[in-house]
């Protein structure tokens, strides 16, 4: 049997492919995010909405309706369709209300 480069291989030749699964697991492992102080494990590439959904379906619905809003660890409002950051700390609050303990 002739290969695409013109070399001849015996009919019974087999090809073995080695895949480094360690490097794959680094790219496809879950991220750890903190929402209201609770650790949430979520897939890489998740949005903040995905994190809230994994945290609580009820909270996710309230976020979608506008009743709740998401704030980052500095107290800034964050859009639900934005990317979740590995190790990020987010907080759910009633929209338009600031907690006295959160930075201004």
Protein Blocks (a to p, Z undefined) as FASTA:
>chain_A
ZZfkopacdfklccdddddfklmmmmmmccdddeehiacdddehiafklmmmmmomklmm
mmmnomaccddfkopacdfkbccdehiacddddehiacfkbcZZ
